[in-house]
Each structure stands twice: as C-alpha cells, then as structure tokens.
C-alpha cells in the first residue's frame, strides 16, 4: 500500500456519526486488521479515539468547526492512513474497532505542512532522517482489550506498511494523563530515560516542556500498555516530555527503527 490519501473528505462530511460499540469479552475470539478505505471507517477510528482521549482521559479536544460530535478529528487526519483492529464476532462478521493509530508518510507530511510532532517538539536533529520517517499518532486501544493482542496486531500492520513504503524509522508521541498534576508522567519519564534514552543525534526538545523539576520523579510507576509495547519493540525516548494543555497529557517523544524490531516483526518489514 503506497502513500495514499483516501481520507481527505473526512473533515467535510456532516452526516452519520458512528456509535462506539464495546465488547463484553476481555479477550475477543478473533481480531482482524485492516486499513480504513472509506470515510465511515475513518469515523469509527475517530469515535474510538474520542472514547479513549476525551471520555477516559479527560482531554479537551479541539475539532474543526461544524464537525460531528463524539469524534476526535484534527486537520492531520485527512493526510494520514488509519489502521483498524476489530474484535470480530464468532460468525466472522466485522466487529467494532477496538484499536487504531494513524500514519503520516514523508510525502503526506509535505502536503500537510509538516508532522504533528513538529507542533510539540523542535525536530531539527532529525532533519537527515525525514525522507524515510513515518509518524504514527493517536494510538489507542479500547480499555477492554489492552491485554496485548490488539497491540501486537497494530505493530504487525505497521511493519508491513513500512516495508511497502520503503521507510525505516518511526516517530511519535506517547501520551500520559496528567490528572494527578503530572507526577506520574515525570516519574515515568525518569524511569524510561534511565534505560531507553536515544543517542544525542536523535534528541528533540519540547516547545512547551513538562516542568519536570517541579514534579515528583520518584514514584513507582508502570508504563501504560501502549508504551510498554513500544519499548518492547525497541523504541527509544528522544527527550523530555512536552505538555499538551488541550489533551491534559505529557507527551513522550519516541523513535523506533525497523532494524530494532523484534524478529517476528522484522520478517514482515524485511
């Protein structure tokens, strides 16, 4: 699947708004993975994002004027490809979207005017990498499905995408809630930085830094499921977290080279 831009109409349509369905089972009988090929499918991803970011995490989501309610929509969505993980029924019928992220390729980033990460970080040191960098964002998994299967499915789809598009590096922001004032996020930053900090030539600087020096960094914390998945796949932390007041999150900048992926994913990306 080369660089595509099928979802450009998503922010202009005003009709049906999907209702997020949830699974009653913690572990679905079957997960399926696909790439959104219609406006309706992109909206399913946006509905899940709204559920996780706005309802669960308390984010104040800025959306385009006259956009449908109950969806997380921003201007980058129109330039991204959106992967969908579904919890299908036992009869094989497609089920609700329970995991998603979006991917912005270098060509699409030029059309969009830059990466989403550019709005939060100074990426000057990554300039030489940009022609082969894909940005992933808005990653989320429904609360009932964070046991690992959905995250593995998401990473498998990403590995295939990178191979098809001739890309070798992924960057993105991993968001951590600041409902406790930021102490969890600062402690998580300290824990990850001690073991997974990227080399100096891959470091970035936040435009609005999380005030780490004024927050506790000694809490015993466990990374959220998605961040654990990133780290297990070989991701590195590119620097201190940015503070996103709209989402009320601390955003950790992560970088992953496909060469560092575990063997099961490298086979897909090779």
C-alpha positions as CSV (number, residue, x, y, z in Angstrom):
1,X,0.0,0.0,0.0
2,X,1.9,3.1,-1.2
3,X,1.4,6.6,0.1
4,X,-2.3,7.1,-0.1
5,X,-4.7,9.9,0.8
6,X,-8.1,8.3,0.6
7,X,-9.5,10.0,3.7
8,X,-9.3,13.7,2.6
9,X,-13.1,14.1,2.8
10,X,-13.3,13.1,6.4
11,X,-13.5,16.6,7.9
12,X,-16.0,17.8,5.4
13,X,-18.8,15.3,5.8
14,X,-21.5,16.0,8.3
15,X,-23.9,13.0,8.1
16,X,-23.9,9.8,10.1
17,X,-21.8,9.8,13.3
18,X,-21.0,6.2,14.5
19,X,-21.8,5.0,17.9
20,X,-18.9,3.2,19.6
21,X,-19.6,-0.4,20.4
22,X,-17.9,-2.3,23.1
23,X,-17.1,-5.9,23.5
24,X,-18.4,-7.8,26.5
25,X,-15.4,-10.1,26.5
26,X,-12.0,-9.1,27.7
27,X,-10.3,-11.3,25.0
28,X,-12.2,-11.4,21.7
29,X,-12.5,-14.7,19.8
30,X,-10.8,-13.1,16.7
31,X,-9.0,-9.9,15.9
32,X,-8.8,-8.6,12.3
33,X,-6.7,-5.8,11.0
34,X,-7.4,-3.5,8.0
35,X,-6.7,0.0,6.7
36,X,-9.6,2.4,6.5
37,X,-10.8,2.6,2.9
38,X,-13.8,4.9,3.4
39,X,-14.9,7.9,5.3
40,X,-17.2,5.8,7.5
41,X,-14.2,3.6,8.6
42,X,-12.1,6.6,9.5
43,X,-15.0,7.9,11.6
44,X,-15.0,4.6,13.5
45,X,-11.4,5.2,14.4
46,X,-12.2,8.8,15.4
47,X,-15.0,7.5,17.6
48,X,-12.7,5.2,19.5
49,X,-10.2,8.0,19.9
50,X,-12.8,10.2,21.4
51,X,-13.8,7.5,23.8
52,X,-10.3,7.0,25.0
53,X,-8.9,10.5,24.9
54,X,-12.0,12.6,25.8
55,X,-14.1,10.3,27.9
56,X,-11.5,8.2,29.6
57,X,-8.5,10.6,29.8
58,X,-10.5,13.9,30.0
59,X,-8.9,15.6,27.0
60,X,-10.4,18.8,25.7
61,X,-10.3,18.0,22.0
62,X,-10.2,20.9,19.6
63,X,-12.1,20.0,16.5
64,X,-12.8,21.7,13.1
65,X,-15.9,24.0,13.0
66,X,-19.2,22.2,12.4
67,X,-17.5,18.8,12.9
68,X,-19.8,15.9,14.2
69,X,-19.9,15.4,17.9
70,X,-18.4,12.3,19.6
71,X,-15.4,12.2,17.3
72,X,-11.7,13.1,17.7
73,X,-10.9,15.0,14.4
74,X,-8.0,17.2,13.5
75,X,-6.5,18.6,10.4
76,X,-3.9,15.9,10.0
77,X,-6.4,13.1,9.7
78,X,-7.1,14.0,6.1
79,X,-3.4,13.2,5.2
80,X,-3.0,10.1,7.2
81,X,-3.6,6.4,6.7
82,X,-5.7,4.8,9.5
83,X,-5.2,1.3,10.7
84,X,-8.2,-0.5,12.4
85,X,-8.2,-3.5,14.7
86,X,-11.6,-5.1,15.1
87,X,-13.0,-7.6,17.6
88,X,-14.9,-9.8,15.1
89,X,-17.9,-11.9,16.0
90,X,-17.7,-15.7,16.2
91,X,-19.6,-15.8,12.8
92,X,-16.8,-13.9,11.2
93,X,-18.8,-10.7,10.8
94,X,-16.7,-7.5,11.3
95,X,-16.9,-6.2,14.8
96,X,-16.3,-2.9,16.4
97,X,-13.0,-1.1,16.1
98,X,-11.0,-1.7,19.4
99,X,-7.6,-0.4,18.3
100,X,-6.3,2.2,16.0
101,X,-3.5,4.6,15.0
102,X,-2.8,6.8,12.1
103,X,0.3,7.0,9.9
104,X,1.7,10.1,8.2
105,X,4.3,9.4,5.4
106,X,7.0,11.8,4.4
107,X,5.1,12.7,1.2
108,X,1.9,13.2,3.1
109,X,3.7,15.3,5.7
110,X,4.9,17.7,2.9
111,X,1.3,18.1,1.8
112,X,0.2,18.7,5.4
113,X,2.9,21.3,6.0
114,X,4.8,19.1,8.5
115,X,4.5,16.4,11.1
116,X,2.1,16.6,14.1
117,X,5.3,16.2,16.2
118,X,6.6,19.5,14.8
119,X,3.8,21.3,16.7
120,X,5.2,19.9,20.0
121,X,8.9,19.5,19.5
122,X,11.9,21.0,17.8
123,X,12.9,18.2,15.4
124,X,16.0,19.9,14.0
125,X,18.3,16.9,14.7
126,X,16.0,14.6,12.8
127,X,16.3,16.5,9.5
128,X,18.5,13.9,7.8
129,X,16.1,11.1,8.8
130,X,12.9,12.7,7.5
131,X,12.8,11.3,3.9
132,X,12.4,7.8,5.5
133,X,10.4,8.6,8.6
134,X,6.8,7.7,9.2
135,X,4.9,9.4,12.0
136,X,2.4,7.4,14.0
137,X,-0.1,9.1,16.2
138,X,-3.5,9.0,18.0
139,X,-2.6,5.4,19.1
140,X,-5.2,3.9,21.3
141,X,-6.8,0.6,22.3
142,X,-10.2,0.2,24.0
143,X,-10.0,-0.4,27.7
144,X,-11.5,-3.9,27.4
145,X,-8.7,-5.0,25.0
146,X,-5.4,-3.9,26.4
147,X,-4.1,-7.4,27.2
148,X,-1.6,-7.4,24.3
149,X,-3.3,-9.0,21.3
150,X,-4.5,-5.7,19.8
151,X,-1.2,-4.0,20.3
152,X,0.6,-6.9,18.6
153,X,-1.8,-6.6,15.7
154,X,-1.2,-2.9,15.4
155,X,2.6,-3.3,15.3
156,X,2.3,-6.1,12.7
157,X,0.3,-3.8,10.4
158,X,2.9,-1.0,10.9
159,X,5.8,-3.3,10.0
160,X,4.1,-4.3,6.7
161,X,3.3,-0.6,6.0
162,X,6.9,0.4,6.5
163,X,8.1,-2.3,4.1
164,X,5.6,-1.4,1.4
165,X,6.6,2.3,1.6
166,X,10.4,1.9,1.8
167,X,10.5,3.6,5.3
168,X,12.9,2.6,8.1
169,X,12.1,4.9,11.0
170,X,9.0,5.6,13.1
171,X,8.5,8.5,15.4
172,X,5.5,9.5,17.5
173,X,4.3,11.0,20.8
174,X,3.1,8.6,23.5
175,X,0.6,10.4,25.7
176,X,0.3,10.0,29.5
177,X,-2.5,11.5,31.5
178,X,-1.8,14.4,33.8
179,X,-4.9,14.1,36.0
180,X,-2.6,13.8,39.0
181,X,-0.8,17.0,38.2
182,X,2.0,15.4,36.2
183,X,3.8,13.4,38.9
184,X,3.1,10.1,37.3
185,X,4.3,11.4,33.9
186,X,7.5,12.8,35.4
187,X,8.3,9.6,37.3
188,X,7.6,7.6,34.1
189,X,9.9,9.9,32.2
190,X,12.7,9.3,34.7
191,X,12.2,5.5,34.7
192,X,12.3,5.3,30.8
193,X,15.1,7.8,30.4
194,X,17.3,5.7,32.6
195,X,17.2,2.7,30.3
196,X,15.8,3.8,26.9
197,X,17.2,7.2,26.0
198,X,18.1,7.7,22.3
199,X,21.6,8.8,21.2
200,X,22.3,12.6,21.2
201,X,21.9,12.9,17.5
202,X,18.3,11.8,17.8
203,X,17.3,14.1,20.7
204,X,14.5,16.6,20.4
205,X,13.3,19.5,22.6
206,X,9.7,20.2,23.7
207,X,8.3,23.5,22.7
208,X,6.2,23.6,25.9
209,X,8.2,21.4,28.4
210,X,6.6,19.4,31.2
211,X,8.0,21.2,34.3
212,X,9.8,18.0,35.5
213,X,12.0,19.8,38.0
214,X,8.9,20.8,40.0
215,X,7.3,17.4,39.9
216,X,7.9,14.2,41.8
217,X,10.2,11.7,39.8
218,X,10.4,9.0,42.5
219,X,7.0,7.3,42.2
220,X,7.0,3.6,41.5
221,X,5.2,3.5,38.1
222,X,4.5,1.0,35.4
223,X,4.3,2.2,31.7
224,X,0.8,2.1,30.2
225,X,0.2,-0.9,27.8
226,X,0.9,1.0,24.6
227,X,4.2,2.5,25.9
228,X,5.2,-1.0,27.1
229,X,4.6,-2.3,23.6
230,X,6.7,0.5,22.1
231,X,9.6,-0.2,24.4
232,X,9.5,-4.0,23.9
233,X,9.6,-3.3,20.1
234,X,12.9,-1.4,20.6
235,X,11.6,2.2,20.8
236,X,13.9,4.9,22.3
237,X,13.0,8.1,24.1
238,X,14.1,11.2,22.2
239,X,14.0,13.7,25.1
240,X,11.9,15.3,27.8
241,X,8.1,15.2,27.5
242,X,6.0,18.1,26.2
243,X,3.0,19.3,28.0
244,X,-0.2,19.3,25.9
245,X,-2.8,21.5,27.7
246,X,-5.7,20.6,25.4
247,X,-5.3,16.9,26.0
248,X,-4.1,17.4,29.6
249,X,-1.3,15.0,28.8
250,X,2.5,14.7,28.9
251,X,3.7,13.6,25.5
252,X,6.8,11.4,25.4
253,X,8.7,11.6,22.0
254,X,9.6,8.1,20.8
255,X,11.7,6.8,17.9
256,X,11.9,3.3,16.5
257,X,14.0,2.0,13.7
258,X,12.6,-1.1,11.9
259,X,16.1,-2.7,12.3
260,X,15.4,-2.7,16.1
261,X,12.1,-4.5,15.8
262,X,11.8,-8.0,17.3
263,X,12.4,-10.8,14.8
264,X,8.7,-11.6,14.3
265,X,8.1,-8.0,13.1
266,X,11.3,-7.7,11.1
267,X,10.2,-10.6,9.0
268,X,7.2,-8.5,8.0
269,X,9.3,-5.4,7.4
270,X,12.1,-7.2,5.6
